[in-house]
């Protein structure tokens, strides 16, 4: 009968989630906040306990739990003593009521739903009265940053000079939203994210108490998804137990979280950085077909790129317990093969791809285009590689004057060095295979016929050619400034003297000199004329003013033309819209055609 009664009680008892079931009731059970616990221990030991505290940190790291533990510590009372202490493993007179949130002298308020001055006024009024049964009256205000400006201002005086029996404990995830006047009246404690090792130990101990079978790789995935939050990890663990029917395995956690297989993600990374587009797209489609979101695929690639980059700089990164052995080994391998420039370029493409996918109407198409872009960018030379190639090309051209080199190059034009094959089908991605080779031995990829042909423009000989050069280089800003803001004074090779209009940007002088250096490969001096602006305005027009003046002259001449006057008289509403100046050949041709027409009319 007793066994049946116990089973009946267990069946009727509601399930308590892990985050509440294993919530710490004293500082010995608080996970990952050793520095804060030590500070409180020293303060209580020396009797230097402040009257107001503010606890900040990300969600689920123990802010509210710490506040309740402090409320117990302030009001700890047993048959031997009645004083604040952190030695509260054995429950005191008030502990059970405080833990259950029903003690009359420990008031918890959620500032997210009690934001106004009226709610704070109730606290201010109740502060006047001494605690009913406990030694201290403790006010716990959660999400304190949600209070209104008036509520904060109303609390300032009481917070600065409270009665000796009052303690304030604030908790917030947005410490920057709390006014500095409040922060200056409180002792601040920053609760840290719990690192992977501590979290793994905590979850392992907890699951053993629950008699739940688990895989370490599955817990590593949960810890990674929890991002240092104990509550998030425990909630995910609860969900994983239910999803796996009492067991926590890697496969069930991957399905539950919608994660890609880590090995397949790394295979995809390797295919992309090798320029193998077709296999990469097939692998990405396979991941999508098994339920992995396109954003998750790109996020996993970005995460692995970050891991490789960090491993390259800080080799001890691979010791993180949340990293699987396969990830660790392959990250170390890639960190030795890929340069930091390639890794940062890959990271930038993936981050841009995340925003493109989130905005796209078809996430799969956007994902595939990001992967294609990444694969084709894999073998683009970095700036230092391009400089090495150009330097080698310059050295090769100088060495061609030697009879020995000339004869060898003429007999075997491609025998200087083996060139990497750039495949148009695969995108030419040779980063993994050639990245270190290019940096260590530039001669292996710098055959003269593989070097891009970079030519400098001919130096302009007058101002019109300068404008034409700016147009050819597609620098519309410079072209517009030359036409509208610059008055040409003198122009010789290597030196241009100009004057500027009244509203011109004077930085055009230095910008033009820089652009000419880039375009022509020669140094140019661009100087401002010392003549007064008024003189320049009268004597030297800008190109646009010159064109406007010429156009006005053409209209004036056309309006004086007899034929135009006759047409205007014949057609009352006729207007002269445009005047085109013909060259001599066009003028002679039109004259001959007119003579032929007149002769034909005479014959008729």
Order of alpha helices (4+ residues) and beta strands (2+ residues): alpha-alpha-alpha-beta-alpha-alpha-beta-alpha-beta-alpha-beta-alpha-beta-alpha-beta-alpha-alpha-beta-alpha-alpha-alpha-alpha-alpha-alpha-alpha-alpha-alpha-alpha-alpha-alpha-beta-beta-alpha-beta-alpha-alpha-alpha-alpha
